[in-house]
């Protein structure tokens, strides 16, 4: 069993499709294949298995009859499209990944808006032989201070050129 700290960043999951695919809506994906990184929330959303995101954070359901093409990473999905692979029309990933792929000249566009958002936090194993309450409390204090003093924002801007550390409104 795990317990979690306060979130330290947030992201939105989106779908990218080949820019010449003719796909304009989620419904257009029905019967098509999408690539996902294996063992991720992207895959769980697409397959409906093990997807445990609060309902308020889910903005769209997977289209009917979408086929899954799992690869080791979502960036592998993007690189495969860029290399001309044709057994899937798009991929599910974070909005920052799609933004970076588009900026790098990959032949993809983001399909509509976010499909879900995720709050990410540090995980602590509850089965530890050491007491965890004070440890989690201290981690929460550190993460909250890093939010307050701008450290997390600075790190996010340096890495992603966008502030992913503020809770979505």
Buried (B, 14 or more C-beta within 10 A) or exposed (E): EEBBBBBBBBBBBBBBBBEEBEBEEBEBBEEBBBBBBBEBBBBBBBBEEEBEBEEEBBEBEBBEEBEBBBBEBBBBBBBBBBEEBEEBBBBBBBBBBBBBBBEEEBBBBBBBEBBBBBBBBBEBEEEEEEEBEEBBEEBBEBBBEBBEEEBBBEBBBEEBEEBBBEEEE
